[in-house]
Amino acid sequence: MTQLELSARGTERSICLTLHRVIDAPVEAVYGAWTEPEMLRRWLAPGNATVVRAVAEVAVGGMFLVEMRGADGRKWLTRGVYREVVPHRRLVHTWRWEGSEVESLVTVEFQPEASGRTRLTLTHSRFAEDAARDEHEQGWSGCLAKLDALWAE
């Protein structure tokens, strides 16, 4: 089997993760936390890592970029392109770590709940392997905890 055939077969395999959260804030606020760079800087890095740069050109074809720095000084950069934007309902963008050939896909859905809360569903798909999915599940869980905490302050 050629490398191209292996690559094509790999894309047929859908390794993904889906996380659900109910955030104690209205849809407009939660959507803003995903689309406004100054808000992204407050939560889109897991654990004690911080966001040092965020770009969110929220339109189909616009750029998504987040640069994170760990407490040890290590840096990580991910970037992508918005594929779908439905204000206050759905965002879809690609996700590629700097230095990686793997492009995955992030889909975030926002659904209003009673009492001004938001049901958030995050699906990150197209992972090359299970281990990458598992690492991202830990990372996203840490980020979503920070997102939820924005309204607990």
N, C-alpha and C positions, 0 to 999 in steps of 0.2 A: 504494500500500500504506500502511495506517495505521501509526502508531507501535506500537499494540498488536499488529498482525500481525507487524511487524518484531521486536518483543520476543518474541513466541511462537515465531517461526522461530529466533531466536537461542538459545532454550533447547533447541531440538531438536539443535543442533550441540553435540557433546560435545568440548570442548577440555580435555584433562587431561594430567597428568604422573604418572608412576609411578616411584618410586625404591626400590631394594632395598639393604639393608645387612645385614651380619652383625655383630652387636655382641658383644663378648667379655664378656658378662654374662648371667645367667639371666633368663628371661622375667619373673619377678616383679620384678626390679630395673629392667628396661627399662620395663615397664608402669608402675611407680612413678614413673619419670622423666617419664612423660607425664601422670600423674594427680595428683601431689603438687605444689602451688604452689611450695614451696621448691625442689624439684628443677627445675621448669620455669624458674625464675629463673636457673638455672645454665647453661642451654644454648639456650633458645628465642629467640635473637636472632642474626642472622648477623654475621659479621665482628667489628668492634670495638664493635658495639651491645650494649647490656645490657638486661635485663628489669628494669623498675622496679616492675611490679605484675603479679601473676598470680592468676587465679581459676580453679579447676577444681572445679565442683560435679558430680562424675562420677556422674550418674544421668540417665536419659532425661528430657529437659526441663530439665536443669540448665544453668547458664551456664558458658561458656568465655570467658576474657578474658585478653589479654596486651597490656601496654603496654611498648613498647620505646623506648629513647633512644639516639640515635647519639652518637658522640664530639663531633660539632658541636652537640649540644644539641637537634637535631630529635627530635620524638616521633612515634610511630606507635602506633595502637591498633587491635587487631582483637578482635572478639567473635563469639560464636556460641552455639549451643544443641546439647547432646548429643542425637543422634537414636538412637544404638544404643550400648549398653555391654555387652560380654561380657568380664568380668574376665579378664585375662591372655591374651586372644585377639584382641579387636577393639574399636576405638573409632571412632565416626563422629560428627562434629560439623560444623555449618555454620561459615563463615568469612566475615566481612564487615569490611573496613577502614572505619574511621570516615570519614564523608564520602562513601562509595561506595554506589551503589545495587545493586552486584553482590554477590550472595551465592553463594559457592562452597561446596564440600563437601570435607572432609578425612576420609579413611578410613585408619586405621592398623591393620595386622594384625601380630600377634606369634606367631611359631612357634618352639617349642624346637628347638634343634640339638644335635648331639653336643657333649660336653665343656662343657656348661653355657652354651652360647652361644645367641643369639637371632637368628633371621632376621626382620628388620623390613621390611614392605612399606608404603610410604606412597603413597597415591593422592590427588592433589588434583585435583578435577574441577569442571566447570561454569564454566570461565573464559569471559569475554566475548570475549576475543581472544587470538591467539597470543602477542603481546608480553607480556601479563600472565602467561601460563603460563611464558614464558621467564624473566621476572624472578623468579617464584616458584621456578623450578627452581634458580636461583643462590642464592636465599635459603635454601631448604630444604637445599641441599647444604652450605651453611655451618653451618646449625643442626645437621644430622646429624653433621658432623665434630666439633662441640663435644659432642654427645651421646656419640659413640663415645669421645671423649677422657676422659669422666668416669671410665671404668674403666681408663684408662692411667696415672692419677695414682699 
